[in-house]
Amino acid sequence: MMAEKGQVTLTICTTCRRGEMSDPEAKRPGTEMYEALQAFDLPDNIRLRPVECLSACTRGCSMALTGGPARWSYVYGDMDPAQHAEDIIAGVTAYSNTDNGLVPWRERPVVFRKQSIARIPPAEMPTEE
C-alpha cells in the first residue's frame, strides 16, 4: 500500500571529515556530501538540511533520516560524497514512500543496509494489546 507522502528530512553533517584531513582549509567531506545531494532534483516532500554536528565523528560522513512522529528514523555513517549520493537519494525516496519508515530489506540501497548506525523508533509508536 502506497502511503501519502509526508514530509521527510535528510539531515547532513557538514562538519564530518571522513578521517584526518591534511589541509585544514579544505572543504570538509560532509559539506561536499551536502552539496552533492543538492544537485539532485528531490521530490517536493523531501527536505535536505545541513547541520554542524551529528556526533557521529568516527563514522563520517554521517546523516540522519527522519519522517515525522509515525516513522522510524535512521542515522547512517561512513558515506562517501563521491560514491554514495545516488544511492542516498534512492534510499531516501524509498523511505518517503512508506508510512512507517520501514523499507523492505532488499529494496534498500546496499549503503543503507550496511552503514546504519542507529534505528530510532517513532515517537507515536502503536501500542501492543
N, C-alpha and C positions, 0 to 999 in steps of 0.2 A: 504494500500500500504506500503510495507516494504522499508524503506529509506536506502540509502547507509550509512554504519556505519562510521560516522566521529568520530574524537577524542572526548572523554568525560573525564572530570576531576572531581574526587571526592576529595575534599579538607577537611581534618580532622583537627580540632583544637586540638593540642596536649597538650595545657595548661589548657583545660577545667577540672573542678573539680567535677561537679555534687554535689554542696553543699559544706559544710565545711569538710575539711579533718582533721582528728585527728592527723595523723602523717605527718609532713611537709616533711619528707624524702621519703614517699611512692610514688610509681609511680602514676602519675595523670591518672584519668579515660579516659581523651582524648587520652593519649598515649596508654592506654590499648585498646581503640577502634581502633586506627590506627594499632596496632599490630594484633588485632583480624581479621581485614579486610585483612591484608597482607597474612594471612593464606589461603585465598581463591584463587582459580585459576581463575583470572579475564580474560575476553575476551581481546584480543590484543588492542582493541580500547578504553579501559578504563584505565585511569591513576589514581593511588592513590597517593595523595600528602599531606604531613604534613605541617602545618603552626603553628606558635606560638600563634596566637590570631585571632579570627573572630569577636571579640567584641560582643559576644552573651553570656556573662558571666553568666547571670542569667538563661540561658537556656541550659547549658552544660549537656552532651556532644553535641557539635554542629558541623555541616558540611555544606559545600556548594557543589552544583552540577551544573556544567557548561558544555556547549557543543558547543561553538563557537558562531559566531555572528548571526546566524539564529535561534538559540534555546532559549527558555525561560530558565532562571537559577532559582535555588531554594536555600534557606537556611533552614535547619532543626535543631531542638534542642530537648533537653530532651531525647537524645538517651542513651541507656544503653549498654555498651560493652558486658555484659553477656547475654543480651536478644535479641538485635536487629541486630546483624551482618548479619545473613542470610537474614532478611527482607531488610536490606540496599542493599545487593548485588542484590537481586531480583528487587528492585526498580531502582537501577542504570542500570541494564541490560535492563529493560523495557524502561527506558529513552533513552538509547543508541540506541534503535531500532526505535526511532522516528526521523523525520526530523525537527520538530519544538520544541521538548521538552515537548509536551503536551500528557501525558499518560492518557487514559480514566480513570475516577474516580474509577470505580470498578476494574480496573486492577492494581491499585496502592496498595502496601502493606499498612496495616492499619496505621503503624507508619508514612508513608508518607502523609496519609490523615489527620491525627490528630496532627502531630507535626511540621507542616510547620510554619516557622517564616515569610518568605517572598518569593514572586514570582516576579522575575525581568524580564521585557520584553527584547526580543532580541535587540541587537544593530542595526541589519538590519531588522527592522520591516516593513512589507509590507504596503504601503500607501493605504488609502481608497480613492476611487474616487467617 
